[in-house]
Amino acid sequence: MFSNIGIPGLILILVLALIIFGPKKLPEIGRAFGQTLKEFKKSTRELTDDVMKDADEDKKTLTK
């Protein structure tokens, strides 16, 4: 999706974000975005672990 933006496009986006939100608000937005990604990754990992655990239990039940 973002593979064809390139460095100039990324710089333009960052400059626009700096102009729109200002230098004081930008770190707060970045921090909130980072926390959101962290929680999403954690939830995804837990869901994957649960699915794998259920699949292993089903495999054990079927082989008995």
Protein Blocks (a to p, Z undefined) as FASTA:
>chain_A
ZZmnojmlmmmmmmmmmmmnopmlmmmmmmmmmmmmmmmmmmmmmmmmmmmmmmmmmmmm
mmZZ
